[in-house]
Amino acid sequence: MHTTPQIRGRLLAPAAEPLPVSVLGATSQDRAWFGRLLTKGEILADFGAIVGAVTSSYALYHFFHLGKQVYYSRFTVLEMAGVFALLCVSMLDRNGAYRGDSSLLLVKETERILRVSSQAFLVTFCISLLSSYLVSRWMITIAFLMVPLFLIVEKQLLAGIVRALHARGYGLRRVVIYGAGLTGRRIFSALARSPRLGLDPMAFADDDPSLAGTTIFEASYSRRRCSAVVFEGLPSDAFLREHHVDMIVIAVPSISREKFSAIATCAASAGAAISFVPHHFAPSDHWVDYVNLDGMLLASFEGPLSHSSYDSLKRSVDLVLGITLLVLASPLWLVLALLIRVTSGGPVLFVHERVGQNGKRFKIYKFRTMHADAQPYAPSPEKPTDARISPMGRFLRRTSLDEIPQLLNVIKGEMSLVGPRPEMPFIVEQYTWLQRQRLIVKPGITGLWQLSADRKFPIHENIEYDLYYIRNRKLFMDLAILLHTFIFATHGI
């Protein structure tokens, strides 16, 4: 959890990532033992999942009578699967899969699986072309689809097992977060989404008396975890001992030296460790690069790097998928258009001006979800009970079907399938310098913010999701976001 700046290292602290937290005190031997065992178990589980995916691919290859029907002995299939699994596991390890950090709404984990699987199969395919050993291209193609699927399912099952072990008290450290503001809530969400860290945020403490008794939920589409503000002010050492609290996380970057000392004294008397968010933390850290000049740390502000090859590839994917999805959705489009006209009258499409890349304005298309006489340029409804929303509109908003016409914007090049959501001009006019960074890239139909529970609140108030995406955007992250959006939409979360 401790972030150490390195030469040209970038310090990032988005809402979906753990904040840079300095830790005082060492973990217990039991916790360290559990962590090592968990890492080894995850490596073995990944190895087994990949072997299972490859052997299943061989079975499907013969079941559907594909290609030339090359036969291999059972030992040969297992040998090939084992070698490929070793390659994938080593590549996952090099990409940080076993470090136990936050999984960024699970999108980062999925992105890593898709990227590493594709790289491993590219290596395998090249070897098969150069080798004299006959390897079925059909089998490789099926395995290319099965390996990511098996790994994603296995990761979900493993996360459930870890949570079950934590529920029984294995490898778990109980945490109290001091500070129930934005920083504290972000830390809570990061810890709740990172079961491998084994840090259980059981309660909040805050100086604001109006927050006492407030329930705080994690910021994700699952919202499985919640915790309450149980203290007004500092938690007592008696409470820490009674509830076996292992750590206090100070989530107030501007905390005074006197209050920090008081918390440290309380934690020391109860045998608890202290973690804290450094005072220098600021949202602008998204754009900060650190360079070590002969022992002197020099920070400089830098915008996101350009990715011309990525942008070209992304545009091609947008066109192919956009046209394909539009054709497939055309029957549904006609049905929804008819229902909108019958139930609420007025135009079927809602055409609205939005601000796109580099501040360029464009007309966005959506199925109309509000009554025809509703004010078009006003703050968007925050609750489904808003009187401006029509009965059919509530269904369209809940299922996100109102977004289908935006495929026209994607084909026209005004939007992308994945990116920050476009905002209305009167809101963009009030943007700060940091919020205007959202306009650097092309807006999208879906993105990290849309997958989080924070989508219930204004986009510009949760800028960290978009800043993380802009800084780290890659094709496999886009594919992972699209995959999670599909799961999100089909489950109605």
C-alpha positions in Angstrom: 0.0 0.0 0.0 3.0 2.3 0.3 3.7 4.3 -2.9 7.4 5.1 -3.5 8.1 7.5 -6.4 10.7 6.2 -8.8 12.6 7.7 -11.7 9.9 8.7 -14.3 7.4 6.9 -12.1 3.8 8.3 -12.2 1.9 8.7 -8.9 -1.7 8.0 -9.6 -4.6 8.1 -7.1 -7.9 7.8 -8.8 -11.2 7.0 -7.0 -11.0 3.4 -8.2 -7.4 2.9 -6.9 -6.0 2.9 -3.3 -4.8 6.3 -2.3 -1.1 6.6 -1.6 -1.0 5.5 2.0 2.1 5.3 4.2 2.0 2.5 6.8 3.6 2.5 10.2 4.0 -0.9 11.9 4.6 -4.3 10.5 2.0 -6.9 9.6 1.5 -9.9 11.9 3.2 -13.3 11.1 -0.2 -14.9 10.6 -1.2 -12.2 8.1 2.1 -12.6 6.2 1.7 -16.4 6.2 -1.8 -16.1 4.9 -0.8 -13.7 2.2 2.0 -16.0 0.9 -0.3 -18.9 1.0 -3.0 -17.0 -0.9 -0.5 -15.9 -3.6 0.7 -19.5 -4.1 -2.9 -20.6 -4.2 -3.8 -18.0 -6.8 -0.9 -19.0 -9.0 -1.9 -22.7 -8.8 -5.5 -21.8 -9.5 -4.5 -19.8 -12.6 -2.3 -22.6 -13.8 -5.2 -25.1 -13.4 -7.7 -22.8 -15.1 -5.5 -22.4 -18.1 -4.8 -26.1 -18.4 -8.5 -26.8 -18.1 -9.2 -24.2 -20.8 -6.7 -25.7 -23.2 -7.9 -29.3 -22.7 -11.5 -28.2 -23.0 -10.6 -26.4 -26.3 -9.2 -29.7 -27.6 -12.4 -31.5 -26.7 -14.5 -28.8 -28.4 -12.3 -29.0 -31.5 -13.1 -32.7 -31.9 -16.7 -32.4 -30.8 -17.5 -29.9 -33.6 -15.3 -31.7 -36.1 -13.3 -28.6 -37.1 -10.3 -28.5 -39.4 -8.3 -31.5 -40.3 -9.1 -33.3 -37.0 -5.5 -33.7 -35.8 -5.3 -36.2 -32.9 -3.0 -35.9 -29.9 -2.5 -38.3 -27.1 -3.8 -37.3 -23.7 -0.3 -36.8 -22.4 0.6 -34.6 -25.3 -2.4 -32.3 -24.8 -1.6 -32.0 -21.1 2.0 -31.3 -21.9 1.1 -28.5 -24.3 -1.5 -27.1 -21.9 1.1 -27.1 -19.1 3.8 -25.3 -21.1 1.2 -22.7 -22.2 0.0 -22.3 -18.6 3.6 -21.7 -17.4 4.0 -19.0 -20.1 0.7 -17.3 -19.1 1.4 -17.4 -15.4 4.9 -16.0 -15.8 3.5 -13.2 -17.9 0.7 -12.5 -15.4 3.4 -12.3 -12.7 5.4 -9.8 -14.7 2.3 -7.7 -15.1 1.6 -7.6 -11.4 -1.3 -10.0 -11.1 -0.1 -11.4 -7.8 0.7 -8.2 -5.9 -2.8 -8.0 -4.3 -3.6 -4.4 -5.2 -7.0 -2.8 -6.0 -8.8 -4.3 -8.9 -10.4 -1.0 -10.1 -14.0 -2.2 -10.2 -12.6 -5.5 -11.4 -11.9 -3.8 -14.8 -8.2 -3.7 -14.3 -8.0 -7.4 -13.6 -10.1 -8.3 -16.7 -8.0 -5.9 -18.8 -4.8 -7.7 -17.6 -6.2 -11.1 -18.4 -7.3 -10.1 -21.9 -3.9 -8.4 -22.6 -1.7 -11.3 -21.3 -3.8 -14.0 -22.9 -3.6 -12.2 -26.3 0.2 -11.8 -25.9 0.7 -15.4 -24.9 -1.4 -16.7 -27.9 0.5 -14.4 -30.3 3.8 -16.0 -29.1 2.2 -19.5 -29.3 0.9 -18.9 -32.8 4.2 -17.6 -34.1 6.0 -20.7 -32.6 3.4 -23.0 -34.3 4.1 -21.3 -37.7 7.9 -21.8 -37.3 7.7 -25.2 -35.8 7.6 -28.5 -37.7 5.2 -29.8 -35.1 1.6 -29.8 -36.4 -0.6 -27.7 -34.2 -4.3 -27.2 -35.1 -5.0 -23.5 -35.8 -8.6 -24.2 -34.9 -7.6 -25.5 -31.5 -5.5 -22.4 -30.9 -8.5 -20.2 -31.9 -10.9 -21.9 -29.6 -8.3 -21.8 -26.7 -7.9 -18.0 -27.4 -11.5 -17.6 -26.4 -11.6 -20.2 -23.6 -8.5 -19.2 -21.6 -9.7 -15.6 -20.7 -13.2 -17.0 -19.9 -11.8 -19.7 -17.6 -9.5 -17.2 -15.9 -12.2 -14.5 -15.3 -14.6 -17.1 -13.8 -11.7 -18.6 -11.7 -10.8 -15.1 -10.4 -14.4 -14.5 -9.4 -14.6 -17.9 -7.6 -11.2 -17.2 -5.9 -12.4 -13.8 -4.7 -15.5 -15.5 -3.2 -13.3 -18.0 -1.4 -11.1 -15.3 0.0 -14.1 -13.4 1.3 -15.4 -16.5 2.9 -12.1 -17.1 4.6 -12.0 -13.5 5.8 -15.5 -13.9 7.2 -14.1 -16.7 9.3 -11.3 -14.4 10.5 -8.4 -15.9 8.4 -5.8 -13.4 7.3 -8.0 -10.4 8.1 -6.9 -7.1 9.7 -9.7 -4.9 11.1 -9.4 -1.3 10.1 -11.0 1.9 11.4 -10.9 4.9 9.0 -10.6 8.3 10.6 -12.3 10.7 8.2 -15.6 10.0 6.5 -15.1 12.6 3.7 -14.3 12.0 0.1 -10.8 10.6 0.8 -12.1 8.3 3.5 -14.9 7.0 1.3 -12.4 6.3 -1.6 -10.1 4.4 0.8 -13.1 2.4 2.0 -14.1 1.5 -1.5 -10.6 0.6 -2.5 -10.2 -1.7 0.5 -13.6 -3.3 0.0 -12.7 -4.1 -3.6 -9.3 -5.5 -2.8 -9.9 -8.7 -0.7 -6.4 -9.9 -1.2 -5.1 -7.1 0.9 -7.0 -8.6 3.9 -7.9 -5.1 5.3 -11.5 -5.0 6.6 -12.8 -1.4 7.0 -15.2 -2.1 9.9 -16.0 1.5 11.0 -15.5 5.2 10.4 -14.7 8.0 12.8 -15.2 11.7 12.0 -15.1 15.0 13.8 -18.4 16.2 12.1 -21.3 15.4 14.4 -23.8 15.4 11.6 -22.1 12.3 10.1 -22.5 10.2 13.2 -24.6 7.1 12.4 -24.3 7.6 8.7 -24.0 4.5 6.6 -21.3 4.6 3.8 -21.4 2.2 0.8 -18.5 1.2 -1.4 -18.4 3.0 -4.8 -18.9 0.2 -7.3 -21.8 -1.3 -9.2 -22.0 -4.2 -6.7 -22.3 -2.1 -3.5 -21.8 -5.3 -1.4 -20.0 -3.6 1.4 -21.1 -0.8 3.8 -19.8 0.6 7.1 -21.1 3.2 9.6 -19.6 6.3 11.2 -19.6 5.1 14.8 -17.5 7.8 16.4 -17.7 11.6 16.7 -14.1 12.4 17.1 -11.2 10.0 17.9 -11.9 6.3 18.6 -11.0 5.3 22.1 -8.2 2.9 22.8 -10.7 0.8 24.8 -12.8 0.4 21.6 -9.7 -0.5 19.6 -8.8 -3.2 22.0 -12.4 -4.5 22.5 -12.9 -4.9 18.8 -9.4 -6.1 18.0 -8.7 -3.3 15.6 -5.3 -3.8 13.9 -5.0 -0.5 12.0 -6.2 3.1 11.9 -6.2 4.7 8.5 -6.1 8.5 8.8 -8.0 9.7 5.7 -7.6 13.5 6.4 -4.6 14.7 4.4 -4.7 18.2 6.1 -4.8 16.8 9.7 -2.9 18.8 12.3 0.3 17.6 13.9 -1.4 17.6 17.3 -4.4 15.4 16.2 -2.1 13.1 14.4 0.0 12.6 17.5 -3.2 12.0 19.6 -4.3 9.2 17.1 -0.8 7.7 17.1 -0.8 7.6 20.9 -4.2 6.0 21.0 -3.2 3.4 18.4 0.1 2.6 20.1 -1.7 2.0 23.5 -4.1 -0.4 21.7 -1.3 -2.2 19.7 -2.8 -1.0 16.4 -0.8 0.2 13.3 -1.3 3.5 11.6 -1.8 4.3 7.9 -2.2 7.8 6.6 -2.7 9.7 3.4 0.3 12.0 2.9 -0.4 15.7 3.2 1.0 16.4 -0.3 -1.8 14.4 -2.0 -4.0 16.3 -4.4 -6.2 15.3 -7.4 -3.6 16.9 -9.7 -1.3 14.1 -8.8 -2.8 12.3 -11.9 -0.7 14.6 -14.1 2.5 14.6 -12.0 5.7 13.0 -13.1 8.6 12.5 -10.6 12.3 12.6 -11.6 15.1 11.9 -9.3 18.0 14.4 -9.9 21.0 13.3 -7.8 18.8 12.6 -4.8 16.5 15.6 -5.3 12.9 14.7 -6.2 11.6 17.0 -9.0 7.9 17.0 -9.8 6.5 18.3 -13.0 3.0 18.6 -14.4 2.4 16.8 -17.6 -0.6 16.0 -19.7 -1.6 12.5 -20.9 0.7 11.0 -23.6 -0.7 10.8 -27.1 -1.4 7.4 -28.6 -1.7 7.8 -32.4 -1.6 4.0 -33.1 -4.1 3.3 -30.3 -6.4 6.1 -31.6 -6.4 4.7 -35.1 -7.1 1.2 -33.9 -9.8 2.4 -31.5 -11.5 4.3 -34.4 -11.5 1.1 -36.5 -13.0 -0.9 -33.6 -15.7 1.8 -33.0 -16.7 1.7 -36.7 -16.9 -2.1 -36.9 -18.7 -2.7 -33.6 -20.8 0.4 -34.0 -22.2 -0.6 -37.4 -22.6 -4.2 -36.3 -24.5 -3.3 -33.1 -26.7 -0.8 -34.9 -27.7 -3.4 -37.4 -28.4 -6.0 -34.7 -30.3 -3.5 -32.6 -32.5 -2.2 -35.5 -35.5 -4.4 -34.7 -35.4 -3.3 -31.0 -35.0 0.3 -32.2 -38.3 0.0 -34.1 -40.2 -1.6 -31.1 -38.9 1.0 -28.6 -39.7 3.9 -31.0 -43.3 2.6 -31.3 -43.7 2.3 -27.5 -42.4 5.8 -26.9 -44.8 7.3 -29.4 -47.8 5.3 -28.0 -47.1 5.9 -24.3 -46.0 9.6 -24.2 -46.4 11.1 -27.7 -43.9 13.6 -29.1 -40.6 12.9 -30.9 -39.0 9.5 -30.4 -35.4 10.8 -30.4 -34.0 13.4 -27.9 -31.4 15.5 -29.7 -29.3 17.4 -27.3 -26.2 19.6 -27.6 -23.1 18.2 -25.7 -19.4 19.2 -25.5 -17.0 16.7 -27.0 -13.3 16.3 -27.6 -11.3 19.6 -27.3 -14.5 21.5 -26.5 -16.2 20.9 -29.8 -19.9 20.8 -29.6 -22.1 18.2 -31.3 -25.7 16.8 -31.2 -26.1 13.7 -29.2 -28.9 11.2 -29.9 -30.9 9.4 -27.3 -34.3 7.8 -27.0 -36.5 10.3 -25.2 -37.1 9.4 -21.6 -38.7 12.6 -20.3 -42.0 14.2 -21.1 -42.0 16.3 -24.3 -42.5 19.6 -22.4 -39.5 19.0 -20.1 -36.8 21.7 -20.0 -34.0 20.2 -22.2 -31.0 22.2 -20.7 -31.4 21.6 -17.0 -29.6 19.3 -14.6 -30.2 15.7 -15.3 -32.6 13.7 -13.1 -30.8 12.1 -10.2 -33.7 9.8 -9.1 -36.0 7.6 -11.1 -39.0 9.2 -9.3 -38.3 12.5 -11.0 -41.6 13.9 -12.3 -40.0 14.8 -15.7 -39.3 11.1 -16.5 -42.1 9.3 -18.4 -43.1 5.7 -17.4 -41.4 4.3 -20.5 -38.4 6.5 -19.8 -37.9 4.9 -16.4 -37.6 1.5 -18.1 -35.2 2.9 -20.7 -33.0 4.5 -18.1 -32.9 1.5 -15.9 -31.9 -0.8 -18.7 -29.7 1.9 -20.5 -31.6 1.2 -23.7 -32.0 4.9 -24.2 -28.3 5.0 -25.2 -28.8 2.9 -28.4 -29.1 5.9 -30.8 -25.7 7.1 -29.6 -24.2 4.4 -31.9 -25.0 7.0 -34.7 -22.6 9.4 -32.9 -20.0 6.7 -32.7 -20.2 6.0 -36.4 -20.1 9.7 -37.2 -16.9 10.0 -35.2 -18.3 12.4 -32.6 -18.2 9.8 -29.8 -16.5 6.5 -29.0 -17.8 3.3 -27.5 -15.6 3.9 -24.4 -14.7 7.2 -22.9 -15.8 10.0 -20.5 -19.5 10.9 -20.8 -20.2 14.1 -22.7 -21.6 16.9 -20.6 -24.0 19.8 -21.4 -22.4 23.2 -22.3 -23.7 25.1 -19.3 -21.9 22.6 -17.0 -18.7 22.6 -19.0 -18.5 26.4 -18.7 -18.2 26.0 -15.0 -15.4 23.4 -15.2 -12.1 23.9 -13.3 -8.8 23.3 -15.0 -8.7 19.7 -13.7 -12.3 19.0 -14.9 -11.5 20.3 -18.3 -9.0 17.4 -18.8 -12.0 15.2 -19.5 -12.2 17.0 -22.9 -8.8 15.8 -24.0 -10.2 12.5 -25.4 -13.3 11.6 -27.4 -16.4 11.1 -25.2 -17.9 7.6 -25.0 -21.1 5.7 -24.4 -19.7 3.8 -21.5 -16.7 4.1 -19.2 -15.4 3.6 -15.7 -17.7 6.2 -14.1 -20.7 4.6 -15.7 -19.8 1.2 -14.1 -19.5 2.7 -10.6 -22.1 3.5 -8.1 -20.9 7.1 -8.4 -22.9 7.4 -11.6 -25.8 8.5 -9.4 -23.9 11.7 -8.8 -22.7 14.5 -11.3 -19.9 13.3 -13.6 -17.6 16.3 -12.8 -17.8 15.5 -9.1 -16.2 12.1 -9.7 -13.4 13.2 -12.0 -10.9 10.6 -10.8 -12.5 7.8 -12.9 -12.1 9.7 -16.1 -8.6 10.9 -15.2 -7.4 7.3 -14.6 -8.9 6.2 -17.9 -7.4 9.0 -19.9 -3.9 8.4 -18.4 -4.1 4.6 -18.8 -6.3 4.0 -21.9 -5.4 1.0 -24.0 -7.3 -1.3 -26.3 -7.6 -4.1 -23.7 -8.9 -1.7 -21.1 -11.6 -0.6 -23.6 -12.5 -4.3 -24.2 -12.6 -5.0 -20.5 -14.9 -2.0 -19.9 -17.2 -3.1 -22.7 -17.3 -6.6 -21.2 -18.2 -5.3 -17.8 -20.8 -3.0 -19.3 -22.5 -6.0 -20.9 -22.5 -7.8 -17.6 -23.7 -4.7 -15.9 -26.5 -4.1 -18.3 -27.8 -7.7 -18.6 -27.9 -8.0 -14.8 -29.7 -4.7 -14.4 -27.3 -3.6 -11.6 
